[in-house]
């Protein structure tokens, strides 16, 4: 059915206890050459353990405005509740909508914030707020969460981009890193395909391509010796990163995953994108954002949530289960968000309109308390009655969950700019 919608140094991440534990458990410290005193990190088991500890963020962006009443905060049997039941989850006493039966089985690994009030019902402004933690103003632009995460967490030595977005549309680069610069801008994988122009054309032999790169580097070096600026550095970096990315192109190829896994996730786009997200996270990408669209259900809200959440439920639950089975949930923050929720009032087209006054976000992993439910709304879901939070609180919380001190600032050309809104704070009840 088609809906006609109405409206981007690993060693420092190793804790002292884990360092000592790795030595005690048999990492060789004698014999052979030492690498900065940490030769055991070159051993496969220790390297794999270190990779698991690297903090990562996965955001699933439910474009258009997911209905909280058909997902995380159902109100069955009320005038605003709609036709669906609330079903028990793996957390005693916590119920979610019956459209999410597989996700319900994973709720002991997840948490819900049911008390969001952002007071912004515009798609663009709402999305900006939820991804930057600030309101949009003409005075300046702020980097999105992907760029901030890549800047704060991605190892400087990484040869892969720190910020990947998987969308249903075309690929390319984003301009969402603001003052952090193009190094941290998102790389878009359109329809889950490897980044554009990341394979060498057949007409160019490998030897000829290597000669071209030697010539380019020599010309760059000569130019930089006289006219080096931040912009020329960014230009040079983009070329070098492209070369490194091309050498590791298989990381972005979801068809390299087993047929069994492809079947478990589903062969439809969202299933492939979730499996690709797992592959990217396993290969050290710091921030991955998967888009699922379109929840802007001003008409036939219930029919389209059956369709949309029917597609979302199994791949997302499978992804959470796989992250847990691979020991990655402790180091990976998972967030399912929208730009706002949908109205408790059901309109004459059996739809729900834009609603930012009382809605929900799902989180899990990293420092998030498993099974927690923060805040509540009234019986009809029309207002928050406990623990009201907004976009700025959430932004602080996301970053704090992966160990970022949000009271600090980025140094941008010698000028300190706060990482998150200094007038706000995180949701301490949500973090362990």
C-alpha positions as CSV (number, residue, x, y, z in Angstrom):
1,X,0.0,0.0,0.0
2,X,1.3,3.5,-0.9
3,X,0.7,6.4,1.4
4,X,0.2,10.0,0.0
5,X,1.6,12.0,2.9
6,X,0.2,15.3,3.8
7,X,3.0,17.3,4.6
8,X,26.8,11.9,9.4
9,X,43.5,6.6,20.4
10,X,42.0,3.1,21.0
11,X,44.5,2.5,23.8
12,X,43.0,5.4,25.8
13,X,39.7,3.5,25.7
14,X,41.1,0.6,27.7
15,X,40.2,0.8,31.4
16,X,42.9,0.1,34.0
17,X,41.1,-3.1,35.3
18,X,40.8,-4.3,31.7
19,X,44.4,-3.5,31.0
20,X,45.6,-5.5,34.1
21,X,43.1,-8.3,33.3
22,X,44.4,-8.7,29.8
23,X,47.9,-9.1,31.1
24,X,46.9,-11.5,33.8
25,X,44.9,-13.6,31.3
26,X,48.0,-14.4,29.2
27,X,48.9,-11.4,27.1
28,X,52.6,-11.7,26.5
29,X,54.8,-9.0,27.9
30,X,58.1,-10.7,27.7
31,X,59.9,-11.9,24.6
32,X,59.6,-10.4,21.2
33,X,59.5,-6.7,20.2
34,X,57.4,-4.4,22.4
35,X,55.1,-1.9,20.7
36,X,55.0,1.1,23.0
37,X,54.9,-1.3,25.9
38,X,51.6,-2.7,24.8
39,X,52.5,-5.6,22.5
40,X,49.6,-7.7,23.8
41,X,47.2,-5.3,22.0
42,X,48.5,-6.7,18.7
43,X,47.3,-10.2,19.6
44,X,43.9,-11.1,17.9
45,X,42.0,-11.8,21.1
46,X,43.1,-8.6,22.8
47,X,42.5,-6.6,19.7
48,X,39.0,-8.0,19.4
49,X,38.3,-7.2,23.0
50,X,39.6,-3.6,22.6
51,X,37.4,-3.2,19.5
52,X,34.3,-4.3,21.5
53,X,35.1,-1.6,24.1
54,X,35.2,1.2,21.5
55,X,32.1,3.4,22.1
56,X,29.7,3.6,19.3
57,X,26.3,5.2,18.6
58,X,23.5,3.8,16.5
59,X,20.5,6.0,15.7
60,X,17.4,4.8,14.0
61,X,15.6,7.9,12.7
62,X,11.9,7.3,12.2
63,X,11.4,10.1,9.7
64,X,8.1,12.0,9.7
65,X,7.1,11.5,13.3
66,X,6.5,8.1,14.8
67,X,3.3,7.8,16.8
68,X,4.1,7.3,20.5
69,X,0.6,5.8,21.0
70,X,1.3,3.1,18.4
71,X,4.7,2.3,19.8
72,X,6.2,3.2,23.2
73,X,3.3,4.7,25.1
74,X,0.1,3.0,24.1
75,X,-3.2,4.1,25.7
76,X,-5.7,1.3,24.8
77,X,-9.3,1.7,25.7
78,X,-9.2,5.5,25.8
79,X,-10.7,8.1,23.4
80,X,-7.2,8.8,22.0
81,X,-5.8,5.3,22.2
82,X,-6.7,3.9,18.8
83,X,-7.5,0.3,17.9
84,X,-4.4,-1.5,19.1
85,X,-3.7,-3.4,22.3
86,X,-0.8,-2.9,24.7
87,X,1.3,-6.1,25.1
88,X,3.6,-7.1,27.9
89,X,7.3,-6.9,27.3
90,X,10.3,-8.7,28.7
91,X,10.3,-6.1,31.5
92,X,7.6,-6.9,34.1
93,X,5.0,-4.1,34.2
94,X,6.2,-2.4,30.9
95,X,3.9,-2.6,28.0
96,X,4.3,-1.4,24.4
97,X,2.1,-1.5,21.4
98,X,1.1,-4.9,19.9
99,X,2.6,-3.8,16.6
100,X,6.0,-4.4,18.1
101,X,6.0,-8.1,19.3
102,X,9.6,-8.9,18.6
103,X,10.9,-5.6,20.1
104,X,8.8,-6.4,23.2
105,X,11.0,-9.4,23.7
106,X,14.1,-7.2,23.7
107,X,12.9,-4.5,26.1
108,X,15.0,-5.8,29.0
109,X,17.9,-4.4,27.0
110,X,16.2,-1.1,26.3
111,X,14.7,1.9,28.0
112,X,11.9,4.3,27.2
113,X,11.6,8.1,27.8
114,X,7.9,8.8,27.8
115,X,8.0,12.5,28.9
116,X,9.4,14.5,26.0
117,X,8.1,18.0,25.3
118,X,10.0,19.9,22.7
119,X,7.4,22.5,21.7
120,X,8.2,22.3,18.0
121,X,5.8,20.9,15.5
122,X,7.7,21.7,12.3
123,X,9.5,18.8,10.6
124,X,12.7,20.5,9.8
125,X,13.1,22.4,13.0
126,X,12.1,19.4,15.1
127,X,14.6,17.2,13.3
128,X,17.3,19.8,13.8
129,X,16.6,20.0,17.5
130,X,16.6,16.3,18.1
131,X,19.9,15.8,16.2
132,X,21.8,18.9,17.6
133,X,20.2,19.4,21.0
134,X,19.7,23.1,20.2
135,X,17.0,25.2,18.6
136,X,17.6,26.4,15.1
137,X,18.4,30.1,14.8
138,X,19.8,32.4,12.1
139,X,22.7,33.2,14.4
140,X,24.6,30.0,13.6
141,X,24.6,26.3,12.9
142,X,25.4,23.4,15.2
143,X,26.8,20.0,14.3
144,X,24.5,17.0,14.3
145,X,25.0,14.2,16.8
146,X,26.8,12.1,14.2
147,X,29.5,14.7,13.7
148,X,29.8,15.3,17.4
149,X,30.1,11.6,18.1
150,X,32.8,11.2,15.4
151,X,34.8,14.1,16.8
152,X,34.5,13.0,20.4
153,X,34.9,9.2,20.0
154,X,36.4,8.2,16.6
155,X,40.0,7.1,16.9
156,X,42.3,9.6,15.1
157,X,44.1,6.6,13.6
158,X,40.9,5.2,12.0
159,X,41.1,4.9,8.2
160,X,37.3,4.7,7.9
161,X,34.8,7.5,8.2
162,X,33.5,8.0,11.8
163,X,30.0,9.0,10.6
164,X,27.8,7.0,8.3
165,X,24.2,7.5,7.3
166,X,22.2,4.8,5.6
167,X,19.2,6.2,3.7
168,X,16.7,5.1,1.1
169,X,17.8,7.9,-1.3
170,X,21.0,8.9,-3.0
171,X,24.5,8.9,-1.6
172,X,27.2,11.5,-1.1
173,X,28.4,13.7,1.7
174,X,26.4,15.8,4.1
175,X,27.1,19.3,5.4
176,X,25.9,18.5,8.9
177,X,29.2,19.0,10.8
178,X,29.0,22.8,11.0
179,X,32.1,24.3,12.8
180,X,33.6,20.8,13.4
181,X,34.6,20.8,9.7
182,X,34.2,18.4,6.7
183,X,36.3,15.7,8.3
184,X,33.3,14.8,10.5
185,X,30.5,15.2,8.0
186,X,28.4,12.2,7.3
187,X,29.0,9.8,4.4
188,X,25.6,8.8,3.0
189,X,25.1,5.3,1.8
190,X,22.1,5.6,-0.5
191,X,19.9,2.5,-0.3
192,X,22.7,0.8,1.7
193,X,25.1,0.8,-1.3
194,X,28.8,1.3,-0.7
195,X,29.8,5.0,-0.9
196,X,29.7,6.5,-4.3
197,X,32.8,6.4,-6.5
198,X,34.6,4.1,-4.1
199,X,35.8,1.6,-6.7
200,X,38.6,2.1,-9.2
201,X,37.3,2.4,-12.8
202,X,38.1,-0.7,-14.9
203,X,39.7,1.6,-17.5
204,X,42.4,2.6,-15.1
205,X,45.0,0.0,-14.3
206,X,46.1,-0.3,-10.6
207,X,49.7,0.7,-11.5
208,X,48.6,3.8,-13.3
209,X,46.3,4.7,-10.4
210,X,49.2,4.4,-8.0
211,X,51.3,6.7,-10.1
212,X,48.5,9.2,-10.3
213,X,48.3,9.2,-6.5
214,X,52.1,9.8,-6.1
215,X,51.9,12.7,-8.4
216,X,48.9,14.2,-6.6
217,X,50.6,13.9,-3.2
218,X,53.7,15.5,-4.5
219,X,51.7,18.4,-6.0
220,X,49.8,18.8,-2.7
221,X,52.9,18.8,-0.6
222,X,54.5,21.5,-2.8
223,X,51.4,23.6,-2.5
224,X,50.9,23.1,1.2
225,X,54.5,24.2,1.9
226,X,53.5,27.7,0.8
227,X,49.8,28.1,1.3
228,X,48.6,25.7,4.0
229,X,45.2,26.5,5.6
230,X,42.5,24.6,7.4
231,X,40.6,24.4,4.1
232,X,43.6,22.9,2.2
233,X,44.1,20.4,5.0
234,X,40.5,19.3,4.8
235,X,40.8,19.0,1.0
236,X,43.9,16.8,1.4
237,X,42.3,14.7,4.1
238,X,39.3,14.0,2.0
239,X,41.4,12.5,-0.8
240,X,43.5,10.4,1.6
241,X,40.3,9.1,3.4
242,X,38.9,8.3,0.0
243,X,41.9,6.2,-0.8
244,X,41.7,4.3,2.5
245,X,38.0,3.8,2.1
246,X,38.5,2.3,-1.4
247,X,41.0,-0.1,0.0
248,X,38.4,-1.3,2.6
249,X,35.3,-1.1,0.4
250,X,34.1,-4.6,1.4
251,X,33.3,-3.2,4.9
252,X,30.4,-1.4,3.3
253,X,29.1,-4.4,1.3
254,X,26.2,-6.1,3.1
255,X,26.2,-8.9,0.5
256,X,29.3,-10.2,2.3
257,X,27.1,-11.2,5.2
258,X,25.9,-14.8,5.2
259,X,22.7,-15.8,3.5
260,X,21.4,-17.0,6.8
261,X,21.8,-13.5,8.4
262,X,20.4,-11.8,5.3
263,X,17.3,-14.0,5.7
264,X,17.0,-13.3,9.5
265,X,17.0,-9.6,8.9
266,X,14.8,-9.7,5.8
267,X,15.6,-9.0,2.2
268,X,13.6,-5.7,2.2
269,X,15.4,-2.4,2.4
270,X,15.1,-1.8,6.1
271,X,16.2,-5.3,6.9
272,X,19.3,-4.9,4.7
273,X,20.1,-1.5,6.3
274,X,19.9,-2.9,9.8
275,X,22.3,-5.8,8.9
276,X,24.6,-3.3,7.2
277,X,24.5,-1.2,10.4
278,X,25.6,-4.2,12.4
279,X,28.4,-4.8,9.9
280,X,29.6,-1.2,10.1
281,X,29.5,-1.1,13.9
282,X,31.5,-4.4,14.1
283,X,34.1,-2.9,11.8
284,X,34.7,0.2,14.0
285,X,32.4,2.8,12.5
286,X,31.7,5.2,15.5
287,X,28.3,6.5,14.4
288,X,25.7,4.8,12.2
289,X,22.3,6.3,11.4
290,X,19.6,4.3,9.7
291,X,16.6,6.0,8.4
292,X,13.1,4.5,8.3
293,X,10.4,6.6,6.5
294,X,7.7,7.8,6.4
295,X,5.6,8.2,9.6
296,X,3.9,11.4,8.7
297,X,0.5,9.8,8.9
298,X,-2.0,12.7,8.7
299,X,-4.4,10.2,7.2
300,X,-4.9,6.4,7.7
301,X,-2.5,6.5,10.7
302,X,-3.4,3.0,11.9
303,X,-3.1,1.2,8.5
304,X,0.3,2.8,7.8
305,X,1.6,2.1,11.3
306,X,0.7,-1.6,10.8
307,X,2.8,-1.5,7.6
308,X,5.7,0.6,8.8
309,X,6.2,-1.0,12.2
310,X,5.6,-4.4,10.6
311,X,8.7,-3.7,8.5
312,X,10.6,-2.2,11.5
313,X,10.0,-4.7,14.2
314,X,11.8,-7.9,13.3
315,X,15.0,-6.3,11.8
316,X,15.4,-3.9,14.8
317,X,14.8,-6.6,17.3
318,X,17.2,-8.9,15.5
319,X,19.8,-6.2,15.5
320,X,19.5,-5.6,19.3
321,X,19.8,-9.4,19.9
322,X,22.9,-9.6,17.7
323,X,24.6,-6.7,19.4
324,X,23.9,-8.3,22.8
325,X,25.1,-11.7,21.6
326,X,28.3,-10.2,20.3
327,X,29.0,-8.4,23.6
328,X,28.5,-4.9,22.0
329,X,25.5,-3.5,23.8
330,X,27.7,-2.4,26.7
331,X,29.7,-0.2,24.3
332,X,27.0,0.8,21.8
333,X,24.3,3.3,22.5
334,X,21.1,2.7,20.5
335,X,18.5,5.4,20.0
336,X,15.2,5.3,18.1
337,X,13.9,8.8,17.6
338,X,11.7,11.1,15.5
339,X,11.4,14.8,15.1
340,X,8.2,14.7,17.2
341,X,5.3,12.4,18.0
342,X,1.7,12.4,16.8
343,X,-1.5,13.9,18.2
344,X,-3.6,12.0,20.7
345,X,-6.5,13.5,18.8
346,X,-7.6,11.3,15.8
347,X,-8.6,13.6,12.9
348,X,-11.4,13.1,10.4
349,X,-9.1,11.2,8.0
350,X,-8.3,8.7,10.7
351,X,-4.8,10.2,11.0
352,X,-2.7,11.8,13.7
353,X,-1.1,15.2,13.2
354,X,2.2,16.7,14.4
355,X,2.6,16.6,18.2
356,X,5.6,17.7,20.3
357,X,4.0,18.2,23.7
358,X,4.1,14.6,25.1
359,X,5.9,11.9,23.2
360,X,8.6,9.2,23.5
361,X,12.1,8.0,22.5
362,X,13.6,4.5,22.9
363,X,17.2,4.1,24.1
364,X,19.4,1.2,25.1
365,X,23.0,0.0,25.5
366,X,26.1,1.8,26.8
367,X,25.4,3.4,30.2
368,X,21.6,3.4,29.8
369,X,19.8,1.5,32.6
370,X,18.2,-1.6,30.9
371,X,14.4,-1.8,31.3
372,X,14.1,1.7,32.7
373,X,11.0,3.8,31.9
374,X,11.5,7.5,32.5
375,X,8.5,9.9,32.9
376,X,4.8,9.4,32.2
377,X,1.9,11.0,30.4
378,X,-1.7,11.4,31.5
379,X,-4.4,8.8,30.8
380,X,-5.1,10.2,27.3
381,X,-1.5,11.0,26.5
382,X,-2.2,14.7,26.1
383,X,0.4,16.0,28.5
384,X,3.5,15.0,30.5
385,X,2.7,14.4,34.2
386,X,6.2,13.4,35.4
387,X,9.9,14.0,34.6
388,X,9.4,16.3,31.6
389,X,12.5,16.5,29.3
390,X,13.3,18.1,26.0
391,X,15.8,17.8,23.1
392,X,18.7,19.4,25.0
393,X,18.3,16.9,27.9
394,X,18.3,14.0,25.4
395,X,21.4,15.3,23.6
396,X,23.3,15.5,26.9
397,X,22.1,12.0,27.8
398,X,23.1,10.4,24.4
399,X,26.7,11.7,24.8
400,X,27.0,11.0,28.5
401,X,25.9,7.4,27.8
402,X,29.0,6.8,25.8
403,X,31.4,8.6,28.2
404,X,31.5,12.1,26.7
405,X,31.8,14.9,29.4
406,X,29.1,17.3,28.0
407,X,30.3,20.0,30.4
408,X,33.4,20.4,28.2
409,X,33.9,22.4,25.0
410,X,35.3,21.8,21.6
411,X,38.3,24.0,20.7
412,X,37.4,25.6,17.3
413,X,40.1,27.8,16.0
414,X,41.1,28.7,19.5
415,X,37.5,29.4,20.6
416,X,35.8,27.1,23.0
417,X,32.3,26.0,21.9
418,X,30.2,23.9,24.4
419,X,29.7,20.3,23.3
420,X,26.1,20.5,24.4
421,X,23.7,23.2,25.6
422,X,25.3,24.5,28.8
423,X,21.9,25.6,30.1
424,X,20.7,22.0,30.1
425,X,21.8,18.6,31.6
426,X,21.4,14.9,31.0
427,X,18.8,12.6,32.4
428,X,20.7,11.2,35.3
429,X,18.0,8.7,36.3
430,X,18.5,7.0,32.9
431,X,22.3,6.4,33.3
432,X,24.1,3.8,35.4
